[in-house]
Amino acid sequence: MKVKLSSIACARSGDKGAHSNVGIVFNNNDVYIWAKKYLTEEIVKKHFNEIVKGDVVRYCLDNIFSLNFILIDSLGGGGSESLLNDAQGKTYGQALLLMEIDLPNNLKGYINE
């Protein structure tokens, strides 16, 4: 079933220099286990293909059912590089939550909607 990532998770994002990070927190362990297999670095990079110029690095935080993605070279030099560049990455978490995912039917009971 196609749903937005926001139906099974929440997010927080931020920036540091030319890079940004997106943390995704899942509702429970069952959804998290599925997400570790599905939500790969390649899928996140494809979702942000217009923004991320470098690699995407993923860290798994099993104890809090979370994935943290570092988006390398995603801010065009960073928010403090120039007055013309206002990239900060604060909205990237919300942007990732808009991604449509193919959630297995056995997990539909965990949808927030």
A tleap script that builds the chain and sets N, CA, C and O, in Angstrom:
source leaprc.protein.ff14SB
mol = sequence {
  NMET LYS VAL LYS LEU SER SER ILE ALA CYS
  ALA ARG SER GLY ASP LYS GLY ALA HIE SER
  ASN VAL GLY ILE VAL PHE ASN ASN ASN ASP
  VAL TYR ILE TRP ALA LYS LYS TYR LEU THR
  GLU GLU ILE VAL LYS LYS HIE PHE ASN GLU
  ILE VAL LYS GLY ASP VAL VAL ARG TYR CYS
  LEU ASP ASN ILE PHE SER LEU ASN PHE ILE
  LEU ILE ASP SER LEU GLY GLY GLY GLY SER
  GLU SER LEU LEU ASN ASP ALA GLN GLY LYS
  THR TYR GLY GLN ALA LEU LEU LEU MET GLU
  ILE ASP LEU PRO ASN ASN LEU LYS GLY TYR
  ILE ASN CGLU
}
set mol.1.N position { 0.834 -1.172 0.000 }
set mol.1.CA position { 0.000 0.000 0.000 }
set mol.1.C position { 0.881 1.239 0.000 }
set mol.1.O position { 1.854 1.323 0.750 }
set mol.2.N position { 0.533 2.192 -0.843 }
set mol.2.CA position { 1.293 3.450 -0.946 }
set mol.2.C position { 0.806 4.427 0.119 }
set mol.2.O position { -0.384 4.725 0.214 }
set mol.3.N position { 1.754 4.918 0.919 }
set mol.3.CA position { 1.478 5.936 1.937 }
set mol.3.C position { 2.669 6.873 1.997 }
set mol.3.O position { 3.741 6.559 1.479 }
set mol.4.N position { 2.485 8.003 2.617 }
set mol.4.CA position { 3.605 8.903 2.867 }
set mol.4.C position { 4.370 8.411 4.090 }
set mol.4.O position { 3.789 7.836 5.011 }
set mol.5.N position { 5.666 8.642 4.087 }
set mol.5.CA position { 6.503 8.253 5.210 }
set mol.5.C position { 5.983 8.861 6.515 }
set mol.5.O position { 6.142 8.270 7.583 }
set mol.6.N position { 5.374 10.018 6.431 }
set mol.6.CA position { 4.841 10.698 7.627 }
set mol.6.C position { 3.757 9.885 8.329 }
set mol.6.O position { 3.453 10.151 9.492 }
set mol.7.N position { 3.171 8.905 7.651 }
set mol.7.CA position { 2.120 8.115 8.284 }
set mol.7.C position { 2.663 7.074 9.259 }
set mol.7.O position { 1.900 6.480 10.021 }
set mol.8.N position { 3.991 6.847 9.241 }
set mol.8.CA position { 4.577 5.868 10.159 }
set mol.8.C position { 5.769 6.417 10.932 }
set mol.8.O position { 6.409 5.686 11.687 }
set mol.9.N position { 6.071 7.708 10.745 }
set mol.9.CA position { 7.282 8.258 11.376 }
set mol.9.C position { 7.160 9.762 11.567 }
set mol.9.O position { 6.259 10.404 11.027 }
set mol.10.N position { 8.082 10.309 12.345 }
set mol.10.CA position { 8.249 11.757 12.452 }
set mol.10.C position { 9.715 12.061 12.168 }
set mol.10.O position { 10.535 11.146 12.092 }
set mol.11.N position { 10.048 13.332 12.012 }
set mol.11.CA position { 11.411 13.678 11.590 }
set mol.11.C position { 11.899 14.944 12.275 }
set mol.11.O position { 11.127 15.750 12.795 }
set mol.12.N position { 13.210 15.078 12.251 }
set mol.12.CA position { 13.890 16.300 12.700 }
set mol.12.C position { 15.122 16.455 11.822 }
set mol.12.O position { 15.811 15.477 11.531 }
set mol.13.N position { 15.394 17.657 11.410 }
set mol.13.CA position { 16.557 17.875 10.550 }
set mol.13.C position { 17.297 19.135 10.954 }
set mol.13.O position { 16.776 19.990 11.670 }
set mol.14.N position { 18.527 19.222 10.473 }
set mol.14.CA position { 19.355 20.375 10.785 }
set mol.14.C position { 20.521 20.465 9.824 }
set mol.14.O position { 20.564 19.762 8.815 }
set mol.15.N position { 21.464 21.333 10.144 }
set mol.15.CA position { 22.563 21.593 9.225 }
set mol.15.C position { 23.857 21.805 9.986 }
set mol.15.O position { 23.867 22.149 11.168 }
set mol.16.N position { 24.950 21.587 9.266 }
set mol.16.CA position { 26.288 21.853 9.792 }
set mol.16.C position { 27.193 22.102 8.601 }
set mol.16.O position { 27.546 21.166 7.884 }
set mol.17.N position { 27.568 23.344 8.383 }
set mol.17.CA position { 28.412 23.673 7.239 }
set mol.17.C position { 27.691 23.400 5.936 }
set mol.17.O position { 26.589 23.904 5.714 }
set mol.18.N position { 28.302 22.609 5.078 }
set mol.18.CA position { 27.731 22.305 3.765 }
set mol.18.C position { 26.839 21.072 3.788 }
set mol.18.O position { 26.308 20.676 2.750 }
set mol.19.N position { 26.666 20.454 4.966 }
set mol.19.CA position { 25.927 19.201 5.062 }
set mol.19.C position { 24.679 19.389 5.916 }
set mol.19.O position { 24.573 20.333 6.698 }
set mol.20.N position { 23.741 18.468 5.746 }
set mol.20.CA position { 22.556 18.465 6.594 }
set mol.20.C position { 22.305 17.050 7.085 }
set mol.20.O position { 22.847 16.086 6.545 }
set mol.21.N position { 21.485 16.938 8.105 }
set mol.21.CA position { 21.108 15.615 8.581 }
set mol.21.C position { 19.600 15.551 8.756 }
set mol.21.O position { 18.945 16.547 9.063 }
set mol.22.N position { 19.069 14.351 8.553 }
set mol.22.CA position { 17.642 14.100 8.728 }
set mol.22.C position { 17.506 12.874 9.614 }
set mol.22.O position { 17.980 11.790 9.273 }
set mol.23.N position { 16.859 13.058 10.745 }
set mol.23.CA position { 16.568 11.946 11.643 }
set mol.23.C position { 15.120 11.540 11.479 }
set mol.23.O position { 14.222 12.381 11.523 }
set mol.24.N position { 14.891 10.245 11.290 }
set mol.24.CA position { 13.539 9.700 11.148 }
set mol.24.C position { 13.289 8.762 12.321 }
set mol.24.O position { 14.059 7.830 12.551 }
set mol.25.N position { 12.213 9.008 13.065 }
set mol.25.CA position { 11.856 8.198 14.227 }
set mol.25.C position { 10.572 7.447 13.894 }
set mol.25.O position { 9.570 8.054 13.516 }
set mol.26.N position { 10.609 6.130 14.035 }
set mol.26.CA position { 9.471 5.286 13.667 }
set mol.26.C position { 8.599 4.971 14.871 }
set mol.26.O position { 9.049 5.032 16.015 }
set mol.27.N position { 7.335 4.630 14.591 }
set mol.27.CA position { 6.326 4.414 15.627 }
set mol.27.C position { 6.639 3.262 16.568 }
set mol.27.O position { 6.332 3.322 17.758 }
set mol.28.N position { 7.252 2.210 16.028 }
set mol.28.CA position { 7.513 1.031 16.843 }
set mol.28.C position { 8.594 0.176 16.193 }
set mol.28.O position { 9.061 0.480 15.095 }
set mol.29.N position { 8.981 -0.874 16.866 }
set mol.29.CA position { 10.072 -1.722 16.397 }
set mol.29.C position { 9.734 -2.456 15.097 }
set mol.29.O position { 10.607 -2.605 14.242 }
set mol.30.N position { 8.493 -2.919 14.925 }
set mol.30.CA position { 8.119 -3.633 13.696 }
set mol.30.C position { 8.312 -2.752 12.465 }
set mol.30.O position { 8.883 -3.191 11.467 }
set mol.31.N position { 7.843 -1.528 12.533 }
set mol.31.CA position { 7.991 -0.594 11.416 }
set mol.31.C position { 9.464 -0.244 11.224 }
set mol.31.O position { 9.941 -0.141 10.094 }
set mol.32.N position { 10.174 -0.064 12.319 }
set mol.32.CA position { 11.600 0.265 12.240 }
set mol.32.C position { 12.397 -0.852 11.549 }
set mol.32.O position { 13.240 -0.575 10.696 }
set mol.33.N position { 12.133 -2.095 11.915 }
set mol.33.CA position { 12.837 -3.222 11.291 }
set mol.33.C position { 12.590 -3.223 9.783 }
set mol.33.O position { 13.519 -3.428 9.003 }
set mol.34.N position { 11.349 -2.995 9.372 }
set mol.34.CA position { 11.040 -2.915 7.944 }
set mol.34.C position { 11.780 -1.735 7.305 }
set mol.34.O position { 12.357 -1.877 6.227 }
set mol.35.N position { 11.763 -0.585 7.959 }
set mol.35.CA position { 12.380 0.628 7.408 }
set mol.35.C position { 13.891 0.462 7.237 }
set mol.35.O position { 14.460 1.007 6.290 }
set mol.36.N position { 14.542 -0.267 8.118 }
set mol.36.CA position { 15.987 -0.488 7.975 }
set mol.36.C position { 16.304 -1.202 6.668 }
set mol.36.O position { 17.361 -0.976 6.079 }
set mol.37.N position { 15.403 -2.058 6.213 }
set mol.37.CA position { 15.607 -2.756 4.944 }
set mol.37.C position { 15.213 -1.886 3.754 }
set mol.37.O position { 15.859 -1.937 2.708 }
set mol.38.N position { 14.162 -1.092 3.908 }
set mol.38.CA position { 13.591 -0.344 2.789 }
set mol.38.C position { 14.222 1.032 2.590 }
set mol.38.O position { 14.562 1.397 1.465 }
set mol.39.N position { 14.380 1.788 3.656 }
set mol.39.CA position { 14.801 3.193 3.561 }
set mol.39.C position { 16.327 3.274 3.523 }
set mol.39.O position { 16.978 3.572 4.524 }
set mol.40.N position { 16.863 3.005 2.363 }
set mol.40.CA position { 18.311 2.943 2.178 }
set mol.40.C position { 18.895 4.310 1.836 }
set mol.40.O position { 18.169 5.269 1.572 }
set mol.41.N position { 20.204 4.372 1.849 }
set mol.41.CA position { 20.908 5.589 1.447 }
set mol.41.C position { 20.575 5.943 0.001 }
set mol.41.O position { 20.418 7.118 -0.332 }
set mol.42.N position { 20.468 4.933 -0.855 }
set mol.42.CA position { 20.176 5.174 -2.272 }
set mol.42.C position { 18.786 5.765 -2.472 }
set mol.42.O position { 18.609 6.665 -3.294 }
set mol.43.N position { 17.803 5.273 -1.733 }
set mol.43.CA position { 16.435 5.796 -1.860 }
set mol.43.C position { 16.366 7.242 -1.387 }
set mol.43.O position { 15.707 8.070 -2.014 }
set mol.44.N position { 17.041 7.548 -0.284 }
set mol.44.CA position { 17.038 8.925 0.225 }
set mol.44.C position { 17.773 9.851 -0.745 }
set mol.44.O position { 17.322 10.968 -0.994 }
set mol.45.N position { 18.889 9.399 -1.286 }
set mol.45.CA position { 19.618 10.224 -2.258 }
set mol.45.C position { 18.761 10.486 -3.494 }
set mol.45.O position { 18.756 11.599 -4.021 }
set mol.46.N position { 18.044 9.480 -3.954 }
set mol.46.CA position { 17.159 9.657 -5.115 }
set mol.46.C position { 16.049 10.664 -4.798 }
set mol.46.O position { 15.699 11.492 -5.640 }
set mol.47.N position { 15.501 10.590 -3.589 }
set mol.47.CA position { 14.443 11.529 -3.185 }
set mol.47.C position { 14.954 12.969 -3.190 }
set mol.47.O position { 14.222 13.890 -3.552 }
set mol.48.N position { 16.200 13.158 -2.792 }
set mol.48.CA position { 16.814 14.485 -2.733 }
set mol.48.C position { 17.776 14.723 -3.898 }
set mol.48.O position { 18.762 15.443 -3.742 }
set mol.49.N position { 17.506 14.135 -5.049 }
set mol.49.CA position { 18.453 14.190 -6.168 }
set mol.49.C position { 18.777 15.602 -6.635 }
set mol.49.O position { 19.854 15.819 -7.192 }
set mol.50.N position { 17.909 16.551 -6.434 }
set mol.50.CA position { 18.174 17.941 -6.830 }
set mol.50.C position { 19.006 18.683 -5.789 }
set mol.50.O position { 19.546 19.752 -6.077 }
set mol.51.N position { 19.113 18.134 -4.598 }
set mol.51.CA position { 19.730 18.839 -3.477 }
set mol.51.C position { 21.081 18.253 -3.088 }
set mol.51.O position { 22.049 18.990 -2.903 }
set mol.52.N position { 21.149 16.925 -2.961 }
set mol.52.CA position { 22.351 16.261 -2.455 }
set mol.52.C position { 23.358 16.077 -3.583 }
set mol.52.O position { 23.093 15.367 -4.553 }
set mol.53.N position { 24.504 16.716 -3.451 }
set mol.53.CA position { 25.569 16.619 -4.452 }
set mol.53.C position { 26.599 15.564 -4.084 }
set mol.53.O position { 27.342 15.099 -4.948 }
set mol.54.N position { 26.655 15.180 -2.814 }
set mol.54.CA position { 27.600 14.159 -2.355 }
set mol.54.C position { 26.876 12.877 -2.010 }
set mol.54.O position { 25.818 12.575 -2.563 }
set mol.55.N position { 27.451 12.134 -1.100 }
set mol.55.CA position { 26.876 10.867 -0.661 }
set mol.55.C position { 25.808 11.092 0.399 }
set mol.55.O position { 25.686 12.178 0.965 }
set mol.56.N position { 25.044 10.047 0.652 }
set mol.56.CA position { 24.142 9.984 1.794 }
set mol.56.C position { 24.671 8.866 2.685 }
set mol.56.O position { 24.913 7.752 2.220 }
set mol.57.N position { 24.847 9.171 3.965 }
set mol.57.CA position { 25.340 8.190 4.933 }
set mol.57.C position { 24.231 7.945 5.941 }
set mol.57.O position { 23.637 8.889 6.461 }
set mol.58.N position { 23.948 6.665 6.220 }
set mol.58.CA position { 22.868 6.312 7.150 }
set mol.58.C position { 23.440 5.691 8.421 }
set mol.58.O position { 24.350 4.863 8.371 }
set mol.59.N position { 22.888 6.107 9.558 }
set mol.59.CA position { 23.206 5.523 10.850 }
set mol.59.C position { 21.925 4.957 11.448 }
set mol.59.O position { 20.881 5.608 11.413 }
set mol.60.N position { 22.002 3.751 11.995 }
set mol.60.CA position { 20.856 3.107 12.638 }
set mol.60.C position { 20.954 3.290 14.145 }
set mol.60.O position { 22.000 3.038 14.743 }
set mol.61.N position { 19.873 3.725 14.748 }
set mol.61.CA position { 19.801 3.912 16.194 }
set mol.61.C position { 18.729 2.965 16.720 }
set mol.61.O position { 17.597 3.369 16.988 }
set mol.62.N position { 19.104 1.708 16.859 }
set mol.62.CA position { 18.143 0.655 17.192 }
set mol.62.C position { 17.393 0.903 18.501 }
set mol.62.O position { 16.217 0.560 18.619 }
set mol.63.N position { 18.065 1.493 19.471 }
set mol.63.CA position { 17.452 1.671 20.795 }
set mol.63.C position { 16.316 2.694 20.803 }
set mol.63.O position { 15.515 2.719 21.737 }
set mol.64.N position { 16.240 3.542 19.765 }
set mol.64.CA position { 15.144 4.529 19.703 }
set mol.64.C position { 14.386 4.445 18.375 }
set mol.64.O position { 13.715 5.401 17.984 }
set mol.65.N position { 14.489 3.310 17.682 }
set mol.65.CA position { 13.761 3.051 16.432 }
set mol.65.C position { 13.944 4.181 15.428 }
set mol.65.O position { 12.970 4.676 14.861 }
set mol.66.N position { 15.190 4.589 15.207 }
set mol.66.CA position { 15.461 5.764 14.377 }
set mol.66.C position { 16.563 5.511 13.358 }
set mol.66.O position { 17.450 4.681 13.556 }
set mol.67.N position { 16.474 6.252 12.268 }
set mol.67.CA position { 17.521 6.291 11.257 }
set mol.67.C position { 17.963 7.741 11.119 }
set mol.67.O position { 17.132 8.649 11.089 }
set mol.68.N position { 19.266 7.957 11.037 }
set mol.68.CA position { 19.792 9.305 10.840 }
set mol.68.C position { 20.565 9.316 9.528 }
set mol.68.O position { 21.478 8.516 9.323 }
set mol.69.N position { 20.190 10.228 8.649 }
set mol.69.CA position { 20.832 10.351 7.348 }
set mol.69.C position { 21.639 11.639 7.299 }
set mol.69.O position { 21.128 12.714 7.610 }
set mol.70.N position { 22.900 11.522 6.906 }
set mol.70.CA position { 23.743 12.689 6.672 }
set mol.70.C position { 23.747 12.923 5.171 }
set mol.70.O position { 24.128 12.043 4.400 }
set mol.71.N position { 23.324 14.105 4.759 }
set mol.71.CA position { 23.259 14.483 3.348 }
set mol.71.C position { 24.483 15.334 3.045 }
set mol.71.O position { 24.504 16.534 3.322 }
set mol.72.N position { 25.500 14.701 2.474 }
set mol.72.CA position { 26.782 15.365 2.220 }
set mol.72.C position { 26.638 16.348 1.057 }
set mol.72.O position { 26.068 16.024 0.015 }
set mol.73.N position { 27.163 17.541 1.260 }
set mol.73.CA position { 27.129 18.602 0.239 }
set mol.73.C position { 25.706 18.844 -0.262 }
set mol.73.O position { 25.427 18.757 -1.458 }
set mol.74.N position { 24.826 19.144 0.668 }
set mol.74.CA position { 23.415 19.366 0.333 }
set mol.74.C position { 22.965 20.801 0.545 }
set mol.74.O position { 21.797 21.122 0.327 }
set mol.75.N position { 23.875 21.665 0.968 }
set mol.75.CA position { 23.473 23.034 1.303 }
set mol.75.C position { 24.173 24.094 0.459 }
set mol.75.O position { 24.147 25.277 0.799 }
set mol.76.N position { 24.781 23.684 -0.614 }
set mol.76.CA position { 25.429 24.655 -1.492 }
set mol.76.C position { 26.478 25.491 -0.787 }
set mol.76.O position { 26.601 26.685 -1.061 }
set mol.77.N position { 27.236 24.890 0.113 }
set mol.77.CA position { 28.268 25.619 0.838 }
set mol.77.C position { 27.866 25.982 2.249 }
set mol.77.O position { 28.716 26.385 3.043 }
set mol.78.N position { 26.596 25.850 2.584 }
set mol.78.CA position { 26.141 26.130 3.940 }
set mol.78.C position { 25.469 27.474 4.064 }
set mol.78.O position { 25.676 28.370 3.246 }
set mol.79.N position { 24.663 27.604 5.098 }
set mol.79.CA position { 23.890 28.817 5.305 }
set mol.79.C position { 24.716 30.048 5.592 }
set mol.79.O position { 24.244 31.165 5.382 }
set mol.80.N position { 25.942 29.874 6.068 }
set mol.80.CA position { 26.759 31.038 6.406 }
set mol.80.C position { 27.782 31.384 5.324 }
set mol.80.O position { 28.587 32.296 5.513 }
set mol.81.N position { 27.766 30.680 4.201 }
set mol.81.CA position { 28.752 30.915 3.147 }
set mol.81.C position { 28.586 32.279 2.478 }
set mol.81.O position { 29.574 32.939 2.156 }
set mol.82.N position { 27.367 32.692 2.274 }
set mol.82.CA position { 27.159 34.001 1.656 }
set mol.82.C position { 25.769 34.504 1.991 }
set mol.82.O position { 24.897 33.732 2.389 }
set mol.83.N position { 25.573 35.779 1.830 }
set mol.83.CA position { 24.253 36.351 2.070 }
set mol.83.C position { 23.245 35.895 1.031 }
set mol.83.O position { 22.042 35.936 1.289 }
set mol.84.N position { 23.702 35.462 -0.134 }
set mol.84.CA position { 22.806 35.012 -1.192 }
set mol.84.C position { 22.379 33.562 -1.006 }
set mol.84.O position { 21.403 33.124 -1.614 }
set mol.85.N position { 23.086 32.823 -0.188 }
set mol.85.CA position { 22.800 31.407 0.013 }
set mol.85.C position { 22.154 31.232 1.379 }
set mol.85.O position { 22.821 31.385 2.402 }
set mol.86.N position { 20.880 30.918 1.406 }
set mol.86.CA position { 20.159 30.786 2.661 }
set mol.86.C position { 19.822 29.329 2.965 }
set mol.86.O position { 18.904 29.065 3.742 }
set mol.87.N position { 20.536 28.385 2.374 }
set mol.87.CA position { 20.262 26.967 2.595 }
set mol.87.C position { 20.624 26.578 4.017 }
set mol.87.O position { 21.737 26.841 4.472 }
set mol.88.N position { 19.684 25.949 4.724 }
set mol.88.CA position { 19.977 25.526 6.089 }
set mol.88.C position { 19.554 24.096 6.402 }
set mol.88.O position { 19.993 23.553 7.416 }
set mol.89.N position { 18.744 23.480 5.600 }
set mol.89.CA position { 18.385 22.092 5.838 }
set mol.89.C position { 17.320 21.872 6.891 }
set mol.89.O position { 16.990 20.724 7.189 }
set mol.90.N position { 16.775 22.923 7.460 }
set mol.90.CA position { 15.788 22.782 8.531 }
set mol.90.C position { 14.492 22.116 8.065 }
set mol.90.O position { 13.770 21.533 8.874 }
set mol.91.N position { 14.198 22.198 6.780 }
set mol.91.CA position { 12.946 21.629 6.261 }
set mol.91.C position { 13.134 20.264 5.602 }
set mol.91.O position { 12.165 19.680 5.117 }
set mol.92.N position { 14.354 19.750 5.575 }
set mol.92.CA position { 14.600 18.494 4.872 }
set mol.92.C position { 13.896 17.309 5.520 }
set mol.92.O position { 13.512 16.369 4.824 }
set mol.93.N position { 13.722 17.332 6.821 }
set mol.93.CA position { 12.983 16.266 7.495 }
set mol.93.C position { 11.549 16.207 7.006 }
set mol.93.O position { 11.028 15.134 6.704 }
set mol.94.N position { 10.913 17.371 6.931 }
set mol.94.CA position { 9.541 17.404 6.424 }
set mol.94.C position { 9.477 16.975 4.964 }
set mol.94.O position { 8.529 16.311 4.547 }
set mol.95.N position { 10.483 17.354 4.196 }
set mol.95.CA position { 10.524 16.953 2.781 }
set mol.95.C position { 10.640 15.439 2.649 }
set mol.95.O position { 10.016 14.850 1.766 }
set mol.96.N position { 11.423 14.803 3.507 }
set mol.96.CA position { 11.548 13.345 3.432 }
set mol.96.C position { 10.254 12.664 3.871 }
set mol.96.O position { 9.895 11.617 3.333 }
set mol.97.N position { 9.559 13.239 4.830 }
set mol.97.CA position { 8.289 12.651 5.274 }
set mol.97.C position { 7.226 12.672 4.178 }
set mol.97.O position { 6.260 11.911 4.248 }
set mol.98.N position { 7.385 13.521 3.176 }
set mol.98.CA position { 6.440 13.565 2.049 }
set mol.98.C position { 6.667 12.449 1.037 }
set mol.98.O position { 5.838 12.238 0.152 }
set mol.99.N position { 7.781 11.735 1.158 }
set mol.99.CA position { 8.094 10.663 0.222 }
set mol.99.C position { 7.057 9.541 0.328 }
set mol.99.O position { 6.705 9.106 1.424 }
set mol.100.N position { 6.580 9.087 -0.827 }
set mol.100.CA position { 5.671 7.942 -0.850 }
set mol.100.C position { 6.470 6.658 -0.731 }
set mol.100.O position { 7.489 6.473 -1.397 }
set mol.101.N position { 5.986 5.771 0.133 }
set mol.101.CA position { 6.625 4.482 0.341 }
set mol.101.C position { 5.605 3.384 0.067 }
set mol.101.O position { 4.397 3.620 0.092 }
set mol.102.N position { 6.101 2.201 -0.190 }
set mol.102.CA position { 5.238 1.044 -0.413 }
set mol.102.C position { 5.258 0.207 0.863 }
set mol.102.O position { 6.086 -0.692 1.018 }
set mol.103.N position { 4.338 0.515 1.770 }
set mol.103.CA position { 4.280 -0.146 3.069 }
set mol.103.C position { 3.595 -1.502 2.929 }
set mol.103.O position { 2.521 -1.591 2.334 }
set mol.104.N position { 4.197 -2.550 3.466 }
set mol.104.CA position { 3.554 -3.867 3.406 }
set mol.104.C position { 2.212 -3.874 4.151 }
set mol.104.O position { 2.048 -3.175 5.151 }
set mol.105.N position { 1.281 -4.649 3.667 }
set mol.105.CA position { -0.050 -4.696 4.267 }
set mol.105.C position { -0.027 -5.137 5.738 }
set mol.105.O position { -0.875 -4.715 6.525 }
set mol.106.N position { 0.932 -5.977 6.104 }
set mol.106.CA position { 0.980 -6.445 7.494 }
set mol.106.C position { 1.360 -5.328 8.469 }
set mol.106.O position { 1.259 -5.521 9.681 }
set mol.107.N position { 1.798 -4.158 7.967 }
set mol.107.CA position { 2.145 -3.032 8.837 }
set mol.107.C position { 1.101 -1.924 8.798 }
set mol.107.O position { 1.288 -0.892 9.442 }
set mol.108.N position { 0.016 -2.103 8.068 }
set mol.108.CA position { -0.961 -1.010 7.923 }
set mol.108.C position { -1.627 -0.633 9.242 }
set mol.108.O position { -2.150 0.474 9.367 }
set mol.109.N position { -1.620 -1.509 10.207 }
set mol.109.CA position { -2.189 -1.195 11.515 }
set mol.109.C position { -1.398 -0.172 12.299 }
set mol.109.O position { -1.869 0.327 13.322 }
set mol.110.N position { -0.192 0.151 11.831 }
set mol.110.CA position { 0.675 1.116 12.506 }
set mol.110.C position { 0.597 2.513 11.895 }
set mol.110.O position { 1.314 3.417 12.324 }
set mol.111.N position { -0.250 2.692 10.919 }
set mol.111.CA position { -0.365 3.996 10.252 }
set mol.111.C position { -1.003 5.009 11.190 }
set mol.111.O position { -1.978 4.702 11.875 }
set mol.112.N position { -0.449 6.222 11.217 }
set mol.112.CA position { -0.923 7.290 12.105 }
set mol.112.C position { -2.234 7.916 11.664 }
set mol.112.O position { -2.950 8.479 12.491 }
set mol.113.N position { -2.560 7.833 10.407 }
set mol.113.CA position { -3.700 8.584 9.850 }
set mol.113.C position { -5.028 8.130 10.360 }
set mol.113.O position { -6.059 8.677 9.970 }
savepdb mol mol.pdb
quit
